[in-house]
Amino acid sequence: MFDSEFSSIEFAGMKLANRFALAPMTRVSAQANGRANELMVDHYKRYAEGGFSLIITEGIYPDQDASQGYENQPGLADALQVESWVPVIKAVHGAGAKIIAQLMHAGAQMQYNRFDKQPLGVTAQKPVGKPLGLYGDQEAWLEPKVMDESDFERVLNGFLHGIRGAVEAGFDGVELHGANGYLLNEILSTHFNTRDDKWGGEMQRRAQFVIDVVKAAREMVADDFVLGIRLSQITITDPDYQWPEGEEGFNWLVQALAEAGIDYIHTTDNDANRPALKDGARSLAEVVRDAGIPLIVNGGIDGTNYAKMAAHYPGALLALGKAALADPQFVKKVEDGDKPDALDFAMLQPIANVENEMRWRAEQED
Ligand SMILES: Cc1cc2nc3c(=O)[nH]c(=O)nc-3n(C[C@H](O)[C@H](O)[C@H](O)COP(=O)(O)O)c2cc1C
C-alpha cells in the first residue's frame, strides 16, 4: 500500500509508528527539586496514547550550574532527577512511542535558577522584550555574566553530564536545544554573539562551540543513541531575527552538524514553510531537506495542512506544538477523519503548567 504520514517509518535509526512527533513544550510542572512526577507521567503518556510516535520532552536542564531557566523545570542533573524520568519513559514506551529528552541551557533567558546562579551569556546582551509570564513572574531580564574560557568548558561538560543522565534513565536520545534564544542559539546569533575572540565572528566561528558539543556528545554515546539538535533564527521574544549569512551560512551549518555526527536537525519557525533566511527563497526546513539530512519540521502544522507538509518534506517527522496542546488525541482523530479540538490559551493561564490545563479541562466538562 502507498505509504502515508500514518505509516510506520525508520527515522534517524528509530522505528516509529508514524511521522507525528510532539514538539518540546515547557510545562513547569516538575517538583521544585527538578524531579519528574506522576502528573508528568500522565501528561506525556496521553500524547503517546493519542498517536504521537515520538515524544520530545520539554527543555530539561542538564547541570547544577546556570542551565536551569524556569521554576519547576525538570532536570537531568542529579541521580534522583535521572531516576524520576524512568516512569515517564516506561509509560511512553508502554504506549508504543519513543521519547527524546530535550536538553536546554537557558543562557540569558534564565527566569529562575534554584542554584542561585546569574544568567550566563555569550556577551552581556539581554534578550529583547520581556520575560514570559507563561513560565513565571519575573519582570525584567537579568544581566548575564559573560562567558569566559572556563565557562565554555563547564557548559560543554554540563551538556555531557545531562546526556549521561538521559542514557541512564533510558531515553531513546537527546535533542540539544539550539533554538528560540537559549544559550546555544545565542552563541549562533549576532544579536547576542558580538565577541571578537575565537568564539565570535562569522557563522563558521560562531558555530564552533555548538559543533564541539555535538562532536563530544557523539564520541560519548553509543551509535544507536539518537543525537539531534533543534535550530531556529527566531527567539521566544524576537520573531524577526535573521542570521546575516543567509542560506549559504545555514547550509554550511547543517552540513557541519551532519559531519560532526548529528542524527537529525529539528527546525522551528512561526511558519515552517516561510522563506526564512536573509537571502534566498527557502525555509529553514527546506534547506535541511535539500541537504538530505533527517529532518523534523515544526511551525504552524495543524489539522488543515499536515498532509501537505508531509508531502512537501518526504521522510521528515512533523512536530506539533499548539495543535498537540489543543488535542492530545490529534493523530488518532485526524487519521480517523475526525476534527481535532482547537486551542484555547485559557488552558495555559495563569502559567503554562499541567495542573492549570487539567483544571481548565475539568471545567469544560462541567
Ligand atoms: C507552552 C509552550 C512551551 C514551549 N516550550 C518549548 C521548549 O521547552 N523547547 C522548545 O524547543 N520549544 C518550546 N516551545 C515551542 C514549540 O515547540 C513550537 O516550536 C512552537 O509552539 C511552534 O510550533 P506550533 O506552531 O506547532 O505550536 C513551546 C511552545 C509552547 C506553546
The ligand as a Gaussian input file, in Angstrom:
#p B3LYP/6-31G(d) Opt

LIG

0 1
 C        3.680000      26.290000      26.137000
 C        4.829000      26.167000      25.176000
 C        6.067000      25.751000      25.642000
 C        7.161000      25.598000      24.777000
 N        8.364000      25.124000      25.257000
 C        9.379000      24.818000      24.401000
 C       10.553000      24.144000      24.847000
 O       10.719000      23.784000      26.019000
 N       11.509000      23.869000      23.922000
 C       11.378000      24.226000      22.602000
 O       12.272000      23.944000      21.796000
 N       10.262000      24.849000      22.161000
 C        9.257000      25.124000      23.010000
 N        8.089000      25.674000      22.538000
 C        7.926000      25.929000      21.087000
 C        7.217000      24.762000      20.420000
 O        7.983000      23.567000      20.487000
 C        6.950000      25.077000      18.940000
 O        8.167000      25.287000      18.298000
 C        6.064000      26.307000      18.736000
 O        4.891000      26.227000      19.531000
 C        5.665000      26.456000      17.258000
 O        5.086000      25.256000      16.767000
 P        3.499000      25.051000      16.655000
 O        3.015000      26.039000      15.618000
 O        3.311000      23.618000      16.245000
 O        2.921000      25.355000      18.002000
 C        6.999000      25.877000      23.402000
 C        5.745000      26.308000      22.927000
 C        4.678000      26.444000      23.791000
 C        3.332000      26.867000      23.229000

